[in-house]
Amino acid sequence: MAGQQVLIVDDSPEVRRELGMLLPLAGDIEVVGEAADGREAIRLVEALQPQVILLDLQMPVMDGYEAARQIKRRWPTCRVVALTVHDDAAAPQRAQQAGADAFVVKGALLATLVEAIAGK
């Protein structure tokens, strides 16, 4: 079975680079692209058709909440994993209302992120 095809969406080049290197080592995951904001993410979902999107919630141009809403409306089977540095109580609920399938705080164990990608 082929690995999960993942699009990484984060406004931080360092975060994208780190996740792009670590995820393929941590599981059966293929990083198929990277985007720096929600608008770019939507263009890449259209072009690349990834199975999973790792989506930062706080980004310029279009934030992750709005991107999640648009992605789930157009590609309802695409799994959206919301990522944030903010561990506030409202963020997981807001992410879920926007369509996120999972919520992971940045800095969580890599295994936690891999499980969220896999839907466990």
PLY file of the C-alpha trace (Angstrom):
ply
format ascii 1.0
element vertex 120
property float x
property float y
property float z
element edge 119
property int vertex1
property int vertex2
end_header
0.00 0.00 0.00
1.25 3.48 -0.89
1.89 5.96 1.88
-0.32 8.86 2.83
0.22 11.78 0.47
0.54 14.92 2.61
0.52 18.64 1.83
2.24 20.79 4.49
0.74 24.28 4.93
2.55 26.66 7.28
3.77 30.23 6.94
7.09 29.27 8.57
9.67 27.90 6.09
11.48 26.27 9.04
8.36 24.36 10.12
7.69 23.22 6.55
11.30 22.08 6.12
11.37 20.24 9.47
8.08 18.45 8.88
9.10 17.67 5.31
12.22 15.90 6.57
10.75 14.16 9.64
7.40 12.85 8.41
8.75 10.47 5.74
11.11 9.01 8.37
8.34 8.57 10.93
5.80 6.62 8.93
4.50 5.66 5.54
4.13 9.30 4.52
5.00 11.08 1.29
5.16 14.87 1.39
3.80 15.95 -2.00
3.97 19.72 -1.54
4.25 22.77 0.67
2.28 25.99 0.91
2.83 29.19 2.92
-0.80 30.32 3.24
-4.36 29.11 2.84
-4.88 30.48 -0.65
-1.76 28.71 -1.92
-2.91 25.56 -0.11
-6.19 25.50 -2.02
-4.37 25.86 -5.34
-2.06 22.96 -4.41
-4.89 20.73 -3.19
-6.51 21.23 -6.58
-3.26 20.41 -8.42
-1.83 17.63 -6.22
-4.94 15.97 -4.71
-3.22 15.02 -1.41
-4.98 12.67 0.98
-4.01 14.71 4.05
-3.33 18.40 4.67
-1.31 19.56 7.67
-2.74 23.03 8.08
-1.39 25.77 10.31
-4.28 27.80 11.72
-2.50 31.17 12.01
-1.26 32.34 8.60
-1.33 35.52 6.51
-3.44 35.96 3.35
-5.96 33.24 4.34
-5.86 31.59 7.75
-6.18 27.87 8.33
-9.77 28.08 9.55
-11.00 29.56 6.27
-8.75 27.28 4.23
-10.14 24.23 6.07
-13.72 25.36 5.36
-13.02 25.78 1.64
-11.01 22.57 1.33
-13.63 20.43 3.09
-16.40 21.99 1.00
-14.60 21.14 -2.26
-12.79 17.94 -1.23
-14.79 16.40 1.63
-12.74 13.19 1.72
-9.45 15.05 2.17
-8.24 14.71 5.77
-7.37 18.05 7.40
-5.06 18.04 10.42
-4.99 21.46 12.09
-1.66 22.56 13.55
-1.14 25.45 15.93
1.32 26.80 18.45
-1.59 28.20 20.42
-2.88 25.76 23.00
-5.99 27.77 23.82
-9.22 26.03 24.68
-11.22 27.51 21.79
-8.83 26.56 18.96
-9.72 22.83 18.73
-13.44 23.59 18.67
-13.01 26.36 16.08
-10.85 24.04 13.96
-13.42 21.26 14.16
-16.23 23.66 13.21
-14.15 24.72 10.20
-13.90 21.08 9.11
-10.62 19.87 10.61
-10.54 16.12 11.22
-7.81 16.33 13.88
-6.02 18.95 15.96
-2.35 18.82 16.98
-0.38 21.40 18.94
3.01 22.17 17.39
5.73 20.63 19.50
3.68 17.51 20.20
5.42 14.18 19.81
6.02 13.22 16.19
4.12 9.97 16.88
1.05 12.06 17.80
1.23 13.87 14.47
1.71 10.62 12.53
-1.34 9.13 14.29
-3.41 12.22 13.39
-2.34 11.89 9.76
-3.33 8.22 9.77
-6.67 8.97 11.41
-5.97 7.08 14.61
0 1
1 2
2 3
3 4
4 5
5 6
6 7
7 8
8 9
9 10
10 11
11 12
12 13
13 14
14 15
15 16
16 17
17 18
18 19
19 20
20 21
21 22
22 23
23 24
24 25
25 26
26 27
27 28
28 29
29 30
30 31
31 32
32 33
33 34
34 35
35 36
36 37
37 38
38 39
39 40
40 41
41 42
42 43
43 44
44 45
45 46
46 47
47 48
48 49
49 50
50 51
51 52
52 53
53 54
54 55
55 56
56 57
57 58
58 59
59 60
60 61
61 62
62 63
63 64
64 65
65 66
66 67
67 68
68 69
69 70
70 71
71 72
72 73
73 74
74 75
75 76
76 77
77 78
78 79
79 80
80 81
81 82
82 83
83 84
84 85
85 86
86 87
87 88
88 89
89 90
90 91
91 92
92 93
93 94
94 95
95 96
96 97
97 98
98 99
99 100
100 101
101 102
102 103
103 104
104 105
105 106
106 107
107 108
108 109
109 110
110 111
111 112
112 113
113 114
114 115
115 116
116 117
117 118
118 119
